[in-house]
Amino acid sequence: HPSLQDVPTKLVAKAVPLPMTVRGHWFLSPRTEYSVAVQTAVKQSDGEYLVSGWSETVEFCTGDYAKEHLAQLQEKAELIAGRM
């Protein structure tokens, strides 16, 4: 029975009832390397959770900002600079 200390994330701070599907949404930084692995937890009839092993680790690197994002950042910077 894996303990919650085996889960290296701050998202699982305490045992809470998990729905069958958990959708995560993270804001990723550009030009950054990430590693992602997941576990599933299924609630059984006795109220205990059946926790899977860790999935294969997926490693990927995000790209640069797109031109339109850079334009938005520049616009925000100019607005802030104008107020100062």
N, C-alpha and C positions, 0 to 999 in steps of 0.2 A: 504494500500500500504506500504509494509515494506521498511524502509530506509536502506541504505547500512551500517548505524551504527549498525544495528541489526546483521550484519554478523561478528562473532568474528574471523576474520582472516586477516592477512596482504595481502593475495592474492587478495582480492577484495578491492583495494585502490581507484578505481574510476569506474564509469559506463562505461564498454566497451562492444562492441557487442560480445556476447558469442555464439559460435557454439552450435548446438543442443547437441553434446556430448563433454564433457571435460574430458580428461584422465589426472589424476594426477599421478605423480611419486615422491615418497618421499623415502629418504634413512632413514631407521629406525635403531635406535640403539639397540644393543642386550640387553636383560634383562631389558626392559623398558615397562612400562604400557602406553597404548595409548587409547584414546577415539575418535571415529570418528562419525560425523553426517554430512549429506549432504542436500543441497537444490538444486532444479532445477529451471532454469530460461528459459522461452520460450518467444521468441520475437513475439509479436502480430503484426497484420497488421498496427496498428497505431504507431508502433515503440516502444511502451512501452513493458516492460517485465512482464510476469505473473510469479511471484515467488511462489514456493510451500512452504508449511510448512517444518519444519525440519524433517528429517527421524528419525527413532528410533536410539538411540546412541548405537554403537557397541563398546564394550570394549574388549581389548585383550592385552596380554603380549607377547613380542617377546622372543625367546629362547636365548641360549648362542651362541657364535661363533662356527661354525663347525670347526673340526680339520684342514681342509685344509685352512680355513681363518686364523686360528691361525698360521699355518705354513707360510702363506704369510706375516703376520704381523711380525713374527720373522725374516724372510728373509729381509724385508725392514729395520727393526731395525738394523740388522747386517751390511747391506750395509751402512747405515748412520753412524753407530759407526765406521766402517772401514775408513770412510772419515775424521773422527774427530781426 
